[in-house]
Amino acid sequence: MTAEAVAKLPPLREVIAAHGLRASKALGQNFLLDEQLLDRIAAIPGDLSGKTVFEVGPGPGGLTRALLRAGARVVAVERDERCLPALAELSAAFPGMLEVVSDDAMAVDAHALAGDGAHIVANLPYNVGTALTVGWLSADWMPWWASLTLMFQQEVAERIVAPSGDGHYGRLAVLAQWRAKARIAMKVHRSAFTPPPKVMSAVVHIEPVEAPEDVAFRTLEKLTAAAFGQRRKMLRQSLKGLPGALEALEVAGIDPQRRAETVSVAEFVAVARIMGTPATDRPKS
Ligand SMILES: C[S@@+](CC[C@H](N)C(=O)[O-])C[C@H]1O[C@@H](n2cnc3c(N)ncnc32)[C@H](O)[C@@H]1O
């Protein structure tokens, strides 16, 4: 990326005004316009030069231009067609580096679009952020993506990184942490957004690690759904309806009088390993 091309880009506020991009609440549009802040977010995954980034919801393209400045090739999926002309201008300023897909991120195959080893970076629309993240966390492991760098409402970010015993600890924490490292990389004040949302935000960075052996994602998912579905109840009660769970607790030496929020990620993994893969999920021979 040449300094010349960077200089050619108009300020984001002008881009928004020129294209009449009035923020839509229904589409979760809270734009980031501070280019220094955007550069700091784009730096979280590490050196992106020569790497591919999959971005959800580029909007007027603030984070997108920071990623391009960092040397990444960007594949960006945007649902709001009003943003396409602004993104086309950005594409022209960075020839061959930005591919914009006009679609719903919930409906596209991110892996097919971005390819193996892509980093996922996004200031996510609040209404689909958790669903997309759970989808990426459920990939076959090691996953196709190299890392996730995602902006959430701070409360959701805390639910992803929380340790057991913390009030935010739950299903999302276990699904994020059992085979990945998750941390809050940056807190972002609500006033940084246009328009400002009601709550604070935070960027979570997630890097995959080797999955523990012999543990089925589906089993862990069912186990945590049951355990945290009634988080105030003892495990003896909340896991009653899940075949094999109470027996597995006993084998793992976990007191059934405990509540889900006291059970560590490693303990959930141990119980899921003992439960094994549900018969319905086993490959047919
Ligand atoms: C929080 S804004 C972020 C905009 C921009 N990346 C920024 O940081 O300023 C969320 C963006 O996601 C887009 N969006 C909302 N739902 C979407 C979906 N299902 N698929 C793709 N994009 C979506 C919105 O139109 C909006 O541009």
The ligand as a MOL file (V3000), in Angstrom:
LIG
                    3D

  0  0  0     0  0            999 V3000
M  V30 BEGIN CTAB
M  V30 COUNTS 27 29 0 0 0
M  V30 BEGIN ATOM
M  V30 1 C -21.3190 -2.2220 14.0070 0
M  V30 2 S -21.4380 -1.8420 12.2870 0 CHG=1
M  V30 3 C -19.7260 -1.8090 11.8370 0
M  V30 4 C -19.4200 -0.9860 10.6130 0
M  V30 5 C -17.9360 -0.7580 10.3080 0
M  V30 6 N -17.2250 -2.0210 10.1660 0
M  V30 7 C -17.2740 0.0630 11.3930 0
M  V30 8 O -16.5150 -0.5090 12.1730 0
M  V30 9 O -17.5190 1.2660 11.4490 0 CHG=-1
M  V30 10 C -22.0400 -3.4070 11.6850 0
M  V30 11 C -22.0980 -3.5790 10.1610 0
M  V30 12 O -22.6080 -4.8860 9.8500 0
M  V30 13 C -23.5660 -4.8020 8.7900 0
M  V30 14 N -24.4660 -5.9630 8.9550 0
M  V30 15 C -25.5320 -6.0950 9.7910 0
M  V30 16 N -26.0650 -7.3290 9.6970 0
M  V30 17 C -25.3150 -7.9940 8.7640 0
M  V30 18 C -25.3680 -9.3020 8.2210 0
M  V30 19 N -26.2650 -10.1900 8.6220 0
M  V30 20 N -24.4550 -9.6410 7.2820 0
M  V30 21 C -23.5020 -8.7520 6.8650 0
M  V30 22 N -23.4070 -7.4960 7.3480 0
M  V30 23 C -24.2920 -7.1180 8.2840 0
M  V30 24 C -24.2250 -3.4550 8.9990 0
M  V30 25 O -24.8550 -3.0010 7.8250 0
M  V30 26 C -23.0140 -2.6140 9.4260 0
M  V30 27 O -22.3610 -2.0940 8.2980 0
M  V30 END ATOM
M  V30 BEGIN BOND
M  V30 1 1 1 2
M  V30 2 1 2 3
M  V30 3 1 2 10
M  V30 4 1 3 4
M  V30 5 1 4 5
M  V30 6 1 5 6
M  V30 7 1 5 7
M  V30 8 2 7 8
M  V30 9 1 7 9
M  V30 10 1 10 11
M  V30 11 1 11 12
M  V30 12 1 11 26
M  V30 13 1 12 13
M  V30 14 1 13 14
M  V30 15 1 13 24
M  V30 16 1 14 15
M  V30 17 1 14 23
M  V30 18 2 15 16
M  V30 19 1 16 17
M  V30 20 1 17 18
M  V30 21 2 17 23
M  V30 22 1 18 19
M  V30 23 2 18 20
M  V30 24 1 20 21
M  V30 25 2 21 22
M  V30 26 1 22 23
M  V30 27 1 24 25
M  V30 28 1 24 26
M  V30 29 1 26 27
M  V30 END BOND
M  V30 END CTAB
M  END
